[in-house]
Amino acid sequence: MTRESGKSRRVSHRRIKNSRLAAAGRNWAFAALTASLGAHSHYNRRREAGDRYHAALRNLFNRMIGQLHHCLTTRQRFDEAVAFAPPAQPSLATAA
């Protein structure tokens, strides 16, 4: 999309989403909250970090899509302990 006004010219693009994929992802992430301890703990970490409900669900869906992509491209089976491992805490030596 191009907008022109006098001497200025701005070119930008629209960011749209696939509504069906977004709805399916919302349902998948919501169902995973009760079925998966790892997914629920990831969701809780995002909520504690300040995300609202829908943002935390969207982040969970994005993570699950990434895991699905990894499993399909590397031909590995899904392992919840690896997929939802808590983030590593930096040691004091690396922080300094």
DRENDO-1510 file (C-alpha; in Angstrom, 1 decimal, always signed):
<recs>
REC; n; res; u; v; w
REC; 1; MET; +0.0; +0.0; +0.0 .
REC; 2; THR; +1.4; +3.4; -0.9 .
REC; 3; ARG; +0.4; +6.7; +0.6 .
REC; 4; GLU; +1.6; +9.9; -0.9 .
REC; 5; SER; +1.3; +13.4; +0.6 .
REC; 6; GLY; +3.1; +16.3; -1.0 .
REC; 7; LYS; +6.8; +15.4; -1.1 .
REC; 8; SER; +6.6; +12.4; +1.2 .
REC; 9; ARG; +5.9; +8.9; +0.1 .
REC; 10; ARG; +5.3; +5.9; +2.4 .
REC; 11; VAL; +5.1; +2.3; +1.3 .
REC; 12; SER; +3.9; -0.3; +3.8 .
REC; 13; HIS; +2.3; -3.7; +3.7 .
REC; 14; ARG; -0.7; -5.1; +5.5 .
REC; 15; ARG; -0.3; -7.8; +8.1 .
REC; 16; ILE; -3.2; -10.1; +8.1 .
REC; 17; LYS; -3.7; -13.5; +9.6 .
REC; 18; ASN; -5.4; -16.7; +8.6 .
REC; 19; SER; -8.5; -16.6; +10.8 .
REC; 20; ARG; -9.2; -20.3; +10.6 .
REC; 21; LEU; -5.6; -21.2; +11.6 .
REC; 22; ALA; -5.8; -18.7; +14.5 .
REC; 23; ALA; -9.1; -20.3; +15.7 .
REC; 24; ALA; -7.8; -23.8; +15.4 .
REC; 25; GLY; -4.6; -22.7; +17.3 .
REC; 26; ARG; -6.7; -21.1; +20.0 .
REC; 27; ASN; -8.7; -24.3; +20.5 .
REC; 28; TRP; -5.5; -26.5; +20.4 .
REC; 29; ALA; -3.7; -24.4; +23.0 .
REC; 30; PHE; -6.8; -24.3; +25.2 .
REC; 31; ALA; -7.2; -28.1; +25.0 .
REC; 32; ALA; -3.5; -28.5; +25.8 .
REC; 33; LEU; -3.9; -26.5; +29.0 .
REC; 34; THR; -5.8; -29.4; +30.7 .
REC; 35; ALA; -4.1; -32.3; +28.9 .
REC; 36; SER; -0.5; -31.3; +29.2 .
REC; 37; LEU; +1.4; -30.3; +32.4 .
REC; 38; GLY; +4.2; -28.8; +30.3 .
REC; 39; ALA; +1.8; -26.6; +28.3 .
REC; 40; HIS; +0.0; -25.5; +31.5 .
REC; 41; SER; +3.3; -24.6; +33.2 .
REC; 42; HIS; +4.4; -22.6; +30.1 .
REC; 43; TYR; +1.1; -20.8; +30.0 .
REC; 44; ASN; +1.4; -20.0; +33.7 .
REC; 45; ARG; +5.0; -18.7; +33.2 .
REC; 46; ARG; +3.7; -16.3; +30.5 .
REC; 47; ARG; +0.9; -15.1; +32.7 .
REC; 48; GLU; +3.3; -14.4; +35.5 .
REC; 49; ALA; +5.5; -12.5; +33.1 .
REC; 50; GLY; +2.6; -10.1; +32.5 .
REC; 51; ASP; +0.9; -11.6; +29.4 .
REC; 52; ARG; -2.9; -11.4; +29.3 .
REC; 53; TYR; -5.0; -14.5; +28.7 .
REC; 54; HIS; -5.2; -14.3; +24.9 .
REC; 55; ALA; -1.5; -13.3; +24.5 .
REC; 56; ALA; -0.4; -16.3; +26.7 .
REC; 57; LEU; -2.6; -18.7; +24.7 .
REC; 58; ARG; -1.2; -17.3; +21.4 .
REC; 59; ASN; +2.4; -17.7; +22.7 .
REC; 60; LEU; +1.6; -21.3; +23.7 .
REC; 61; PHE; +0.2; -22.0; +20.3 .
REC; 62; ASN; +3.2; -20.5; +18.6 .
REC; 63; ARG; +5.5; -22.7; +20.7 .
REC; 64; MET; +3.4; -25.8; +19.9 .
REC; 65; ILE; +3.5; -25.0; +16.2 .
REC; 66; GLY; +7.3; -24.7; +16.4 .
REC; 67; GLN; +7.5; -28.0; +18.2 .
REC; 68; LEU; +5.3; -29.7; +15.6 .
REC; 69; HIS; +7.5; -28.2; +12.8 .
REC; 70; HIS; +10.7; -29.5; +14.6 .
REC; 71; CYS; +9.2; -33.0; +15.0 .
REC; 72; LEU; +8.1; -33.2; +11.3 .
REC; 73; THR; +11.4; -31.9; +9.9 .
REC; 74; THR; +13.7; -34.1; +12.1 .
REC; 75; ARG; +11.4; -37.1; +12.1 .
REC; 76; GLN; +11.5; -37.3; +15.9 .
REC; 77; ARG; +8.7; -38.2; +18.3 .
REC; 78; PHE; +7.2; -35.6; +20.5 .
REC; 79; ASP; +8.7; -35.6; +24.0 .
REC; 80; GLU; +6.9; -33.3; +26.5 .
REC; 81; ALA; +9.8; -33.2; +28.9 .
REC; 82; VAL; +12.1; -31.8; +26.2 .
REC; 83; ALA; +9.5; -29.6; +24.5 .
REC; 84; PHE; +8.3; -27.8; +27.6 .
REC; 85; ALA; +11.6; -27.8; +29.6 .
REC; 86; PRO; +11.7; -24.8; +31.9 .
REC; 87; PRO; +14.1; -22.1; +30.7 .
REC; 88; ALA; +17.6; -22.4; +32.0 .
REC; 89; GLN; +18.6; -20.0; +34.7 .
REC; 90; PRO; +21.8; -18.1; +33.9 .
REC; 91; SER; +24.6; -18.8; +36.3 .
REC; 92; LEU; +26.3; -16.0; +38.3 .
REC; 93; ALA; +29.6; -16.5; +36.4 .
REC; 94; THR; +27.9; -15.8; +33.0 .
REC; 95; ALA; +25.8; -12.9; +34.3 .
REC; 96; ALA; +28.9; -11.0; +35.5 .
</recs>
